[in-house]
């Protein structure tokens, strides 16, 4: 009968099912990143261009900030864990780090797309450059081992550039002169 497939046949069928499920989840995640990239690039084109310019002009500082963000976030987490108020603030830290990660990813995507369009002497809107860059990153991400390494490096550079752009904007806002009437 067709039901006698044995334990190895059942395990193989389950493995095939989960592999197909992961494949489709990755496809939907890639489409979701593209939609999010276009939406954020349409809503915040100036901020995305500023982060991308910082990445292009200061790649070493972007890399250093991205690398030092991980131990810095761990130290901040450890400091927050010692008090009840700090434990209550941990979700906010998680949300801030997630937002920084998304913005850093979009920064690198925009930077790649902008450079590709400029290579063929085309100047397009920021959402189109971001869509092209995210698409390139997602295509590279599909390569088994190399793709994950490229994603990690891109995320470190992007998060560093996004963090430094944010800190520079905060310092500029704080240092602006106050006019008293």
N, C-alpha and C positions, 0 to 999 in steps of 0.2 A: 504494500500500500504506500501511498505518497506521504503518509504521516511518519514513517519510520526513517527520519533523517539523522538521528543520533545526536549526541551532545555536541560533537564538533560541528555538525551541520547547523545546529541551532546557534552556536556561538558565532559561526561565520555569518549567518543571516543577521544576527544582532549587530555584529561589527559593520556589516554593509549598510544596515539601516542607519546607525549612528554616523557613519562616514557621509552618507547622503544628507543626513540632517545637518551636520556641520558644514557641508558644502553650501547648502541653501541658506543657512544662517550667515555665512560669510558673504554670499551674494547680496543678501538683504542689508547687511551691515555696510557693504561698499556703496550700495545705492543710498542708504541713509546718510553716510558721510558726505556724499556728493550733494544731497539735498540740503543738509546742514551748512555745508560750505557755501553754497549759492545764497542761502538765506542770510547768513551772517555777513557775507561779502556785500550783499545789497544793503543791509542795514547799517554796517559800519565800514564803509570803504576807506575812509581816511585813517582810522586806527589800524586797519589791516595793512595799508601802505606804509604807515610809520613803523610798524613792527618789522615789515619786510625790509625797509630801508636800513633799520638798525642791524638786521641780520646780514645784509650785504656789506654795510660799512664796517661793522665790528664783529666779524665771525669769532674771533678769539674770545671776546668778552661774552658773547652769546653762549659759546661752548662752556666757558668757565662757570657762568651763572647756572646753566643747566646741570652741570656736574655737581656743583655745590648746593643745589636746591635739595637734592635727595638727603644728604646728611643734615641739612638745615631743617627740613621738614620733620625728620626723625627727632632732632633735638627739641623742636617746638612741641611735638607730640608728647615726648617724655616730660617736658615742663608742664604741659596741660594736664597730664595724668595725675599730678600730685595734689590737685584740689578739686572740689566738687564743681566749682564754677568752670574750671578748665575742662573737666570731662564734658560738661554741657556745651562747651565751645568746640569740641572735637568735630562734630558734624559740619560746622562752618568751615573749619580748616579743610576737611575733605572736599566740600563743595568748591572752595577756592582753588584747591589743587586740581580738581577735575576741570574747572573752567579754564585754568591756566594751561592745562594739558590740551584741551580742545583748541584754545586760541593759538597755542604754539604749533599744533598740527596744521591749523589753517594758515598760519604765517609761512610755514615751510611750503605748503601747497601753493600759496599765492606767489611766493618767491620763485618756485620752479616754473609755474605757468607763465609768470611775467617774463622770466629769462627766455623761455622757449618762444614766446610771441615776439620778443625783441630780437631774437636771433634771426627771424624771418622779416624783420622790420615792420611788424604790425603792432599798433598800439590799440589795445582793446579796453573795455571796461573791466573793473576789478573782479566782478563776479565771474566773468568768462575766464580770466587768467587763473582764478582760484579753482574753478571747475576743472580746467585742464591739468593744473598741478596736482589736485587731489586724485584725478583719474590716473595720472602717471604713478603717483605713490601707491594707489590701490593695485595697479597692475603689477608693480614691482613686489608688493606685499604678497602676491599669490605665489611667488617663487619660494619653495619650501624653507630653506635655511637662510639664504642670502636676503630674502625679503624681510624677515624678522630683524636681522641685523641692520638693514637700511632703515627700517621703521624706528628702531631704537635710537639710532644716530640722528635721524631727522627730528624725532621727538625731543631729544636733548638740546639740539640747536634751537628748535622752535620755542621750547619752553624758556630757554635762557633768553632769547631775543624778546619774547613777550614779557617776561619778568623785568628785564632791564628797561624796556620801553615804558612799562607801567611805573617803575620807580623813578625814571627820568621825568615822566609827566607829573607825578606827585611832587617831586622837588621843584619843578618849574612853577607849579600852581602855588606852592607854599612860599616861594621866593619872589613872587610878583609884588610890585609895590602897592601899598594901600593908600588910596587917595581919600583923605578926610576933608569933607566940605565944611 
